[in-house]
Amino acid sequence: MRTAFFAGAYGGDASGLPTETRLECKICWHVYDPADGDEVRQIQPDTAFSQLPVHWSCPQCGAPKQDFLVLDD
C-alpha cells in the first residue's frame, strides 16, 4: 500500500535529505535548522535532521518528526 504524500513531505525517512536541509513543523511552524541544533532538547549545532534521535519531537508543540515539512529556501 502506498502512502499519499503532500508537498514538502519527506515520507518519514530523512536519510535522503541533504545534511543542511531545514524543516518546519506543520503544527506550530517551528523551523529545525541543523546549523542551530535544538537547545531545548540538547541537540548540538550541525546535527542533520536525519541524525536526530527517534524520540525527538518539536520543542515548541511536541509534534513528532514525521510532522515536519521540508523548507524550500
PyMOL Python script that loads the backbone (N, CA, C, O; Angstrom):
from pymol import cmd

cmd.read_pdbstr("""\
ATOM      1  N   MET A   1       0.848  -1.187   0.000  1.00  0.00           N
ATOM      2  CA  MET A   1       0.000   0.000   0.000  1.00  0.00           C
ATOM      3  C   MET A   1       0.885   1.238   0.000  1.00  0.00           C
ATOM      4  O   MET A   1       1.813   1.337   0.803  1.00  0.00           O
ATOM      5  N   ARG A   2       0.615   2.156  -0.865  1.00  0.00           N
ATOM      6  CA  ARG A   2       1.397   3.379  -0.965  1.00  0.00           C
ATOM      7  C   ARG A   2       0.728   4.473  -0.150  1.00  0.00           C
ATOM      8  O   ARG A   2      -0.487   4.660  -0.220  1.00  0.00           O
ATOM      9  N   THR A   3       1.541   5.201   0.632  1.00  0.00           N
ATOM     10  CA  THR A   3       1.035   6.314   1.425  1.00  0.00           C
ATOM     11  C   THR A   3       1.060   7.573   0.579  1.00  0.00           C
ATOM     12  O   THR A   3       2.031   7.826  -0.133  1.00  0.00           O
ATOM     13  N   ALA A   4       0.006   8.357   0.653  1.00  0.00           N
ATOM     14  CA  ALA A   4      -0.042   9.618  -0.086  1.00  0.00           C
ATOM     15  C   ALA A   4       0.800  10.662   0.642  1.00  0.00           C
ATOM     16  O   ALA A   4       0.683  10.831   1.855  1.00  0.00           O
ATOM     17  N   PHE A   5       1.636  11.350  -0.102  1.00  0.00           N
ATOM     18  CA  PHE A   5       2.453  12.409   0.461  1.00  0.00           C
ATOM     19  C   PHE A   5       2.005  13.730  -0.132  1.00  0.00           C
ATOM     20  O   PHE A   5       1.367  13.759  -1.185  1.00  0.00           O
ATOM     21  N   PHE A   6       2.331  14.804   0.526  1.00  0.00           N
ATOM     22  CA  PHE A   6       1.962  16.122   0.037  1.00  0.00           C
ATOM     23  C   PHE A   6       3.219  16.961  -0.099  1.00  0.00           C
ATOM     24  O   PHE A   6       4.289  16.571   0.368  1.00  0.00           O
ATOM     25  N   ALA A   7       3.089  18.104  -0.733  1.00  0.00           N
ATOM     26  CA  ALA A   7       4.245  18.959  -0.993  1.00  0.00           C
ATOM     27  C   ALA A   7       5.044  19.209   0.276  1.00  0.00           C
ATOM     28  O   ALA A   7       4.485  19.571   1.311  1.00  0.00           O
ATOM     29  N   GLY A   8       6.337  19.014   0.190  1.00  0.00           N
ATOM     30  CA  GLY A   8       7.216  19.262   1.321  1.00  0.00           C
ATOM     31  C   GLY A   8       7.425  18.058   2.210  1.00  0.00           C
ATOM     32  O   GLY A   8       8.359  18.044   3.012  1.00  0.00           O
ATOM     33  N   ALA A   9       6.577  17.040   2.090  1.00  0.00           N
ATOM     34  CA  ALA A   9       6.712  15.862   2.943  1.00  0.00           C
ATOM     35  C   ALA A   9       7.944  15.066   2.534  1.00  0.00           C
ATOM     36  O   ALA A   9       8.273  14.983   1.351  1.00  0.00           O
ATOM     37  N   TYR A  10       8.612  14.490   3.504  1.00  0.00           N
ATOM     38  CA  TYR A  10       9.779  13.668   3.208  1.00  0.00           C
ATOM     39  C   TYR A  10       9.485  12.199   3.438  1.00  0.00           C
ATOM     40  O   TYR A  10      10.378  11.363   3.311  1.00  0.00           O
ATOM     41  N   GLY A  11       8.259  11.876   3.770  1.00  0.00           N
ATOM     42  CA  GLY A  11       7.829  10.490   3.911  1.00  0.00           C
ATOM     43  C   GLY A  11       8.281   9.800   5.177  1.00  0.00           C
ATOM     44  O   GLY A  11       8.183   8.577   5.278  1.00  0.00           O
ATOM     45  N   GLY A  12       8.774  10.553   6.147  1.00  0.00           N
ATOM     46  CA  GLY A  12       9.209   9.957   7.401  1.00  0.00           C
ATOM     47  C   GLY A  12      10.602   9.359   7.346  1.00  0.00           C
ATOM     48  O   GLY A  12      11.119   8.907   8.367  1.00  0.00           O
ATOM     49  N   ASP A  13      11.222   9.347   6.163  1.00  0.00           N
ATOM     50  CA  ASP A  13      12.569   8.823   6.014  1.00  0.00           C
ATOM     51  C   ASP A  13      13.500   9.980   5.655  1.00  0.00           C
ATOM     52  O   ASP A  13      13.598  10.375   4.493  1.00  0.00           O
ATOM     53  N   ALA A  14      14.172  10.510   6.656  1.00  0.00           N
ATOM     54  CA  ALA A  14      15.033  11.679   6.458  1.00  0.00           C
ATOM     55  C   ALA A  14      16.423  11.304   5.955  1.00  0.00           C
ATOM     56  O   ALA A  14      17.250  12.188   5.731  1.00  0.00           O
ATOM     57  N   SER A  15      16.698  10.019   5.773  1.00  0.00           N
ATOM     58  CA  SER A  15      18.049   9.597   5.392  1.00  0.00           C
ATOM     59  C   SER A  15      18.490  10.149   4.042  1.00  0.00           C
ATOM     60  O   SER A  15      19.691  10.281   3.809  1.00  0.00           O
ATOM     61  N   GLY A  16      17.566  10.473   3.151  1.00  0.00           N
ATOM     62  CA  GLY A  16      17.924  11.003   1.846  1.00  0.00           C
ATOM     63  C   GLY A  16      18.011  12.513   1.784  1.00  0.00           C
ATOM     64  O   GLY A  16      18.341  13.073   0.739  1.00  0.00           O
ATOM     65  N   LEU A  17      17.718  13.179   2.890  1.00  0.00           N
ATOM     66  CA  LEU A  17      17.771  14.637   2.912  1.00  0.00           C
ATOM     67  C   LEU A  17      19.211  15.129   3.019  1.00  0.00           C
ATOM     68  O   LEU A  17      20.008  14.545   3.754  1.00  0.00           O
ATOM     69  N   PRO A  18      19.555  16.194   2.294  1.00  0.00           N
ATOM     70  CA  PRO A  18      20.884  16.790   2.484  1.00  0.00           C
ATOM     71  C   PRO A  18      21.049  17.232   3.947  1.00  0.00           C
ATOM     72  O   PRO A  18      20.075  17.615   4.595  1.00  0.00           O
ATOM     73  N   THR A  19      22.268  17.179   4.456  1.00  0.00           N
ATOM     74  CA  THR A  19      22.506  17.480   5.873  1.00  0.00           C
ATOM     75  C   THR A  19      22.099  18.886   6.274  1.00  0.00           C
ATOM     76  O   THR A  19      21.771  19.117   7.438  1.00  0.00           O
ATOM     77  N   GLU A  20      22.112  19.842   5.335  1.00  0.00           N
ATOM     78  CA  GLU A  20      21.782  21.231   5.671  1.00  0.00           C
ATOM     79  C   GLU A  20      20.290  21.552   5.526  1.00  0.00           C
ATOM     80  O   GLU A  20      19.891  22.699   5.726  1.00  0.00           O
ATOM     81  N   THR A  21      19.474  20.578   5.189  1.00  0.00           N
ATOM     82  CA  THR A  21      18.039  20.802   4.975  1.00  0.00           C
ATOM     83  C   THR A  21      17.363  21.300   6.235  1.00  0.00           C
ATOM     84  O   THR A  21      17.520  20.727   7.313  1.00  0.00           O
ATOM     85  N   ARG A  22      16.598  22.388   6.078  1.00  0.00           N
ATOM     86  CA  ARG A  22      15.799  22.926   7.178  1.00  0.00           C
ATOM     87  C   ARG A  22      14.378  22.395   7.018  1.00  0.00           C
ATOM     88  O   ARG A  22      13.873  22.276   5.901  1.00  0.00           O
ATOM     89  N   LEU A  23      13.739  22.076   8.141  1.00  0.00           N
ATOM     90  CA  LEU A  23      12.371  21.566   8.112  1.00  0.00           C
ATOM     91  C   LEU A  23      11.503  22.365   9.066  1.00  0.00           C
ATOM     92  O   LEU A  23      11.980  22.914  10.059  1.00  0.00           O
ATOM     93  N   GLU A  24      10.219  22.419   8.742  1.00  0.00           N
ATOM     94  CA  GLU A  24       9.276  23.227   9.517  1.00  0.00           C
ATOM     95  C   GLU A  24       8.145  22.349  10.030  1.00  0.00           C
ATOM     96  O   GLU A  24       7.601  21.528   9.290  1.00  0.00           O
ATOM     97  N   CYS A  25       7.796  22.523  11.291  1.00  0.00           N
ATOM     98  CA  CYS A  25       6.690  21.789  11.896  1.00  0.00           C
ATOM     99  C   CYS A  25       5.375  22.253  11.258  1.00  0.00           C
ATOM    100  O   CYS A  25       5.101  23.451  11.192  1.00  0.00           O
ATOM    101  N   LYS A  26       4.571  21.304  10.793  1.00  0.00           N
ATOM    102  CA  LYS A  26       3.315  21.680  10.150  1.00  0.00           C
ATOM    103  C   LYS A  26       2.236  22.034  11.172  1.00  0.00           C
ATOM    104  O   LYS A  26       1.155  22.482  10.791  1.00  0.00           O
ATOM    105  N   ILE A  27       2.511  21.843  12.449  1.00  0.00           N
ATOM    106  CA  ILE A  27       1.552  22.182  13.502  1.00  0.00           C
ATOM    107  C   ILE A  27       1.767  23.609  13.995  1.00  0.00           C
ATOM    108  O   ILE A  27       0.829  24.406  14.014  1.00  0.00           O
ATOM    109  N   CYS A  28       3.009  23.941  14.397  1.00  0.00           N
ATOM    110  CA  CYS A  28       3.262  25.257  15.012  1.00  0.00           C
ATOM    111  C   CYS A  28       4.227  26.132  14.212  1.00  0.00           C
ATOM    112  O   CYS A  28       4.498  27.266  14.605  1.00  0.00           O
ATOM    113  N   TRP A  29       4.745  25.622  13.100  1.00  0.00           N
ATOM    114  CA  TRP A  29       5.645  26.349  12.195  1.00  0.00           C
ATOM    115  C   TRP A  29       7.058  26.549  12.752  1.00  0.00           C
ATOM    116  O   TRP A  29       7.810  27.369  12.225  1.00  0.00           O
ATOM    117  N   HIS A  30       7.427  25.826  13.796  1.00  0.00           N
ATOM    118  CA  HIS A  30       8.801  25.879  14.300  1.00  0.00           C
ATOM    119  C   HIS A  30       9.729  25.341  13.213  1.00  0.00           C
ATOM    120  O   HIS A  30       9.425  24.333  12.576  1.00  0.00           O
ATOM    121  N   VAL A  31      10.857  26.013  13.003  1.00  0.00           N
ATOM    122  CA  VAL A  31      11.830  25.579  12.000  1.00  0.00           C
ATOM    123  C   VAL A  31      13.009  24.900  12.697  1.00  0.00           C
ATOM    124  O   VAL A  31      13.639  25.473  13.586  1.00  0.00           O
ATOM    125  N   TYR A  32      13.292  23.657  12.269  1.00  0.00           N
ATOM    126  CA  TYR A  32      14.512  22.998  12.723  1.00  0.00           C
ATOM    127  C   TYR A  32      15.599  23.319  11.711  1.00  0.00           C
ATOM    128  O   TYR A  32      15.510  22.934  10.545  1.00  0.00           O
ATOM    129  N   ASP A  33      16.623  24.024  12.166  1.00  0.00           N
ATOM    130  CA  ASP A  33      17.756  24.379  11.334  1.00  0.00           C
ATOM    131  C   ASP A  33      18.972  23.612  11.859  1.00  0.00           C
ATOM    132  O   ASP A  33      19.407  23.850  12.986  1.00  0.00           O
ATOM    133  N   PRO A  34      19.523  22.700  11.061  1.00  0.00           N
ATOM    134  CA  PRO A  34      20.667  21.923  11.533  1.00  0.00           C
ATOM    135  C   PRO A  34      21.834  22.785  12.020  1.00  0.00           C
ATOM    136  O   PRO A  34      22.563  22.383  12.926  1.00  0.00           O
ATOM    137  N   ALA A  35      22.011  23.949  11.432  1.00  0.00           N
ATOM    138  CA  ALA A  35      23.109  24.833  11.843  1.00  0.00           C
ATOM    139  C   ALA A  35      22.952  25.269  13.295  1.00  0.00           C
ATOM    140  O   ALA A  35      23.941  25.526  13.982  1.00  0.00           O
ATOM    141  N   ASP A  36      21.705  25.351  13.762  1.00  0.00           N
ATOM    142  CA  ASP A  36      21.435  25.785  15.138  1.00  0.00           C
ATOM    143  C   ASP A  36      21.272  24.633  16.111  1.00  0.00           C
ATOM    144  O   ASP A  36      21.507  24.800  17.308  1.00  0.00           O
ATOM    145  N   GLY A  37      20.873  23.463  15.619  1.00  0.00           N
ATOM    146  CA  GLY A  37      20.562  22.353  16.517  1.00  0.00           C
ATOM    147  C   GLY A  37      19.278  22.644  17.272  1.00  0.00           C
ATOM    148  O   GLY A  37      18.411  23.358  16.769  1.00  0.00           O
ATOM    149  N   ASP A  38      19.149  22.104  18.463  1.00  0.00           N
ATOM    150  CA  ASP A  38      17.945  22.296  19.282  1.00  0.00           C
ATOM    151  C   ASP A  38      18.369  22.425  20.740  1.00  0.00           C
ATOM    152  O   ASP A  38      18.620  21.433  21.425  1.00  0.00           O
ATOM    153  N   GLU A  39      18.441  23.659  21.191  1.00  0.00           N
ATOM    154  CA  GLU A  39      18.881  23.922  22.564  1.00  0.00           C
ATOM    155  C   GLU A  39      17.947  23.283  23.592  1.00  0.00           C
ATOM    156  O   GLU A  39      18.410  22.780  24.615  1.00  0.00           O
ATOM    157  N   VAL A  40      16.656  23.298  23.335  1.00  0.00           N
ATOM    158  CA  VAL A  40      15.668  22.748  24.270  1.00  0.00           C
ATOM    159  C   VAL A  40      15.909  21.259  24.502  1.00  0.00           C
ATOM    160  O   VAL A  40      15.867  20.790  25.639  1.00  0.00           O
ATOM    161  N   ARG A  41      16.160  20.522  23.430  1.00  0.00           N
ATOM    162  CA  ARG A  41      16.357  19.071  23.521  1.00  0.00           C
ATOM    163  C   ARG A  41      17.836  18.682  23.590  1.00  0.00           C
ATOM    164  O   ARG A  41      18.181  17.504  23.498  1.00  0.00           O
ATOM    165  N   GLN A  42      18.706  19.686  23.752  1.00  0.00           N
ATOM    166  CA  GLN A  42      20.155  19.498  23.881  1.00  0.00           C
ATOM    167  C   GLN A  42      20.768  18.792  22.675  1.00  0.00           C
ATOM    168  O   GLN A  42      21.603  17.897  22.809  1.00  0.00           O
ATOM    169  N   ILE A  43      20.323  19.225  21.484  1.00  0.00           N
ATOM    170  CA  ILE A  43      20.894  18.724  20.225  1.00  0.00           C
ATOM    171  C   ILE A  43      21.932  19.742  19.769  1.00  0.00           C
ATOM    172  O   ILE A  43      21.627  20.924  19.615  1.00  0.00           O
ATOM    173  N   GLN A  44      23.135  19.285  19.558  1.00  0.00           N
ATOM    174  CA  GLN A  44      24.252  20.154  19.194  1.00  0.00           C
ATOM    175  C   GLN A  44      24.047  20.781  17.809  1.00  0.00           C
ATOM    176  O   GLN A  44      23.422  20.173  16.940  1.00  0.00           O
ATOM    177  N   PRO A  45      24.576  22.004  17.601  1.00  0.00           N
ATOM    178  CA  PRO A  45      24.563  22.601  16.262  1.00  0.00           C
ATOM    179  C   PRO A  45      25.241  21.669  15.255  1.00  0.00           C
ATOM    180  O   PRO A  45      26.088  20.852  15.615  1.00  0.00           O
ATOM    181  N   ASP A  46      24.851  21.811  13.992  1.00  0.00           N
ATOM    182  CA  ASP A  46      25.358  20.999  12.886  1.00  0.00           C
ATOM    183  C   ASP A  46      24.899  19.542  12.959  1.00  0.00           C
ATOM    184  O   ASP A  46      25.574  18.647  12.451  1.00  0.00           O
ATOM    185  N   THR A  47      23.745  19.311  13.596  1.00  0.00           N
ATOM    186  CA  THR A  47      23.128  17.980  13.631  1.00  0.00           C
ATOM    187  C   THR A  47      22.041  17.934  12.566  1.00  0.00           C
ATOM    188  O   THR A  47      21.044  18.649  12.663  1.00  0.00           O
ATOM    189  N   ALA A  48      22.230  17.097  11.552  1.00  0.00           N
ATOM    190  CA  ALA A  48      21.250  16.950  10.475  1.00  0.00           C
ATOM    191  C   ALA A  48      19.941  16.374  11.026  1.00  0.00           C
ATOM    192  O   ALA A  48      19.941  15.648  12.020  1.00  0.00           O
ATOM    193  N   PHE A  49      18.848  16.703  10.377  1.00  0.00           N
ATOM    194  CA  PHE A  49      17.535  16.197  10.787  1.00  0.00           C
ATOM    195  C   PHE A  49      17.545  14.667  10.815  1.00  0.00           C
ATOM    196  O   PHE A  49      16.924  14.062  11.690  1.00  0.00           O
ATOM    197  N   SER A  50      18.231  14.047   9.881  1.00  0.00           N
ATOM    198  CA  SER A  50      18.296  12.579   9.830  1.00  0.00           C
ATOM    199  C   SER A  50      19.050  11.982  11.007  1.00  0.00           C
ATOM    200  O   SER A  50      18.915  10.791  11.288  1.00  0.00           O
ATOM    201  N   GLN A  51      19.840  12.793  11.700  1.00  0.00           N
ATOM    202  CA  GLN A  51      20.623  12.314  12.843  1.00  0.00           C
ATOM    203  C   GLN A  51      19.916  12.549  14.177  1.00  0.00           C
ATOM    204  O   GLN A  51      20.438  12.176  15.228  1.00  0.00           O
ATOM    205  N   LEU A  52      18.748  13.156  14.144  1.00  0.00           N
ATOM    206  CA  LEU A  52      18.014  13.381  15.394  1.00  0.00           C
ATOM    207  C   LEU A  52      17.553  12.043  15.955  1.00  0.00           C
ATOM    208  O   LEU A  52      17.245  11.129  15.191  1.00  0.00           O
ATOM    209  N   PRO A  53      17.499  11.914  17.280  1.00  0.00           N
ATOM    210  CA  PRO A  53      17.032  10.658  17.872  1.00  0.00           C
ATOM    211  C   PRO A  53      15.596  10.338  17.439  1.00  0.00           C
ATOM    212  O   PRO A  53      14.814  11.240  17.140  1.00  0.00           O
ATOM    213  N   VAL A  54      15.269   9.071  17.409  1.00  0.00           N
ATOM    214  CA  VAL A  54      13.930   8.619  17.012  1.00  0.00           C
ATOM    215  C   VAL A  54      12.857   9.283  17.872  1.00  0.00           C
ATOM    216  O   VAL A  54      11.780   9.614  17.376  1.00  0.00           O
ATOM    217  N   HIS A  55      13.142   9.475  19.138  1.00  0.00           N
ATOM    218  CA  HIS A  55      12.158  10.039  20.071  1.00  0.00           C
ATOM    219  C   HIS A  55      12.083  11.572  20.029  1.00  0.00           C
ATOM    220  O   HIS A  55      11.271  12.166  20.739  1.00  0.00           O
ATOM    221  N   TRP A  56      12.922  12.219  19.201  1.00  0.00           N
ATOM    222  CA  TRP A  56      12.921  13.684  19.132  1.00  0.00           C
ATOM    223  C   TRP A  56      11.560  14.175  18.670  1.00  0.00           C
ATOM    224  O   TRP A  56      10.917  13.552  17.824  1.00  0.00           O
ATOM    225  N   SER A  57      11.128  15.292  19.230  1.00  0.00           N
ATOM    226  CA  SER A  57       9.870  15.922  18.817  1.00  0.00           C
ATOM    227  C   SER A  57      10.051  17.433  18.805  1.00  0.00           C
ATOM    228  O   SER A  57      11.038  17.956  19.322  1.00  0.00           O
ATOM    229  N   CYS A  58       9.099  18.117  18.217  1.00  0.00           N
ATOM    230  CA  CYS A  58       9.158  19.574  18.112  1.00  0.00           C
ATOM    231  C   CYS A  58       9.303  20.193  19.501  1.00  0.00           C
ATOM    232  O   CYS A  58       8.517  19.878  20.395  1.00  0.00           O
ATOM    233  N   PRO A  59      10.284  21.060  19.697  1.00  0.00           N
ATOM    234  CA  PRO A  59      10.485  21.663  21.004  1.00  0.00           C
ATOM    235  C   PRO A  59       9.394  22.662  21.395  1.00  0.00           C
ATOM    236  O   PRO A  59       9.293  23.033  22.565  1.00  0.00           O
ATOM    237  N   GLN A  60       8.581  23.100  20.441  1.00  0.00           N
ATOM    238  CA  GLN A  60       7.519  24.052  20.769  1.00  0.00           C
ATOM    239  C   GLN A  60       6.181  23.381  21.049  1.00  0.00           C
ATOM    240  O   GLN A  60       5.484  23.764  21.989  1.00  0.00           O
ATOM    241  N   CYS A  61       5.809  22.371  20.235  1.00  0.00           N
ATOM    242  CA  CYS A  61       4.473  21.799  20.387  1.00  0.00           C
ATOM    243  C   CYS A  61       4.476  20.295  20.651  1.00  0.00           C
ATOM    244  O   CYS A  61       3.430  19.717  20.944  1.00  0.00           O
ATOM    245  N   GLY A  62       5.646  19.658  20.549  1.00  0.00           N
ATOM    246  CA  GLY A  62       5.734  18.227  20.818  1.00  0.00           C
ATOM    247  C   GLY A  62       5.374  17.330  19.643  1.00  0.00           C
ATOM    248  O   GLY A  62       5.297  16.112  19.804  1.00  0.00           O
ATOM    249  N   ALA A  63       5.152  17.905  18.464  1.00  0.00           N
ATOM    250  CA  ALA A  63       4.810  17.102  17.283  1.00  0.00           C
ATOM    251  C   ALA A  63       5.974  16.168  16.941  1.00  0.00           C
ATOM    252  O   ALA A  63       7.135  16.542  17.112  1.00  0.00           O
ATOM    253  N   PRO A  64       5.674  14.957  16.458  1.00  0.00           N
ATOM    254  CA  PRO A  64       6.744  14.026  16.087  1.00  0.00           C
ATOM    255  C   PRO A  64       7.465  14.462  14.820  1.00  0.00           C
ATOM    256  O   PRO A  64       6.982  15.321  14.082  1.00  0.00           O
ATOM    257  N   LYS A  65       8.628  13.862  14.575  1.00  0.00           N
ATOM    258  CA  LYS A  65       9.456  14.212  13.409  1.00  0.00           C
ATOM    259  C   LYS A  65       8.696  14.125  12.099  1.00  0.00           C
ATOM    260  O   LYS A  65       8.911  14.941  11.203  1.00  0.00           O
ATOM    261  N   GLN A  66       7.804  13.141  11.973  1.00  0.00           N
ATOM    262  CA  GLN A  66       7.091  12.973  10.702  1.00  0.00           C
ATOM    263  C   GLN A  66       6.116  14.110  10.415  1.00  0.00           C
ATOM    264  O   GLN A  66       5.560  14.173   9.319  1.00  0.00           O
ATOM    265  N   ASP A  67       5.896  15.008  11.373  1.00  0.00           N
ATOM    266  CA  ASP A  67       5.037  16.168  11.152  1.00  0.00           C
ATOM    267  C   ASP A  67       5.821  17.391  10.676  1.00  0.00           C
ATOM    268  O   ASP A  67       5.309  18.510  10.704  1.00  0.00           O
ATOM    269  N   PHE A  68       7.053  17.175  10.244  1.00  0.00           N
ATOM    270  CA  PHE A  68       7.868  18.271   9.730  1.00  0.00           C
ATOM    271  C   PHE A  68       7.904  18.220   8.209  1.00  0.00           C
ATOM    272  O   PHE A  68       7.890  17.147   7.606  1.00  0.00           O
ATOM    273  N   LEU A  69       7.950  19.396   7.606  1.00  0.00           N
ATOM    274  CA  LEU A  69       7.962  19.553   6.157  1.00  0.00           C
ATOM    275  C   LEU A  69       9.271  20.182   5.714  1.00  0.00           C
ATOM    276  O   LEU A  69       9.824  21.035   6.408  1.00  0.00           O
ATOM    277  N   VAL A  70       9.758  19.765   4.574  1.00  0.00           N
ATOM    278  CA  VAL A  70      10.993  20.319   4.008  1.00  0.00           C
ATOM    279  C   VAL A  70      10.746  21.740   3.553  1.00  0.00           C
ATOM    280  O   VAL A  70       9.771  22.014   2.853  1.00  0.00           O
ATOM    281  N   LEU A  71      11.634  22.653   3.951  1.00  0.00           N
ATOM    282  CA  LEU A  71      11.546  24.041   3.510  1.00  0.00           C
ATOM    283  C   LEU A  71      12.313  24.211   2.215  1.00  0.00           C
ATOM    284  O   LEU A  71      13.431  23.715   2.081  1.00  0.00           O
ATOM    285  N   ASP A  72      11.724  24.902   1.273  1.00  0.00           N
ATOM    286  CA  ASP A  72      12.398  25.248   0.022  1.00  0.00           C
ATOM    287  C   ASP A  72      12.980  26.642   0.175  1.00  0.00           C
ATOM    288  O   ASP A  72      12.277  27.638   0.002  1.00  0.00           O
ATOM    289  N   ASP A  73      14.250  26.709   0.497  1.00  0.00           N
ATOM    290  CA  ASP A  73      14.887  28.015   0.716  1.00  0.00           C
ATOM    291  C   ASP A  73      15.419  28.581  -0.560  1.00  0.00           C
ATOM    292  O   ASP A  73      15.986  29.674  -0.562  1.00  0.00           O
TER     293      ASP A  73
END
""", "prot")
cmd.dss("prot")
cmd.show_as("cartoon", "prot")
cmd.util.cbc("prot")
cmd.orient("prot")
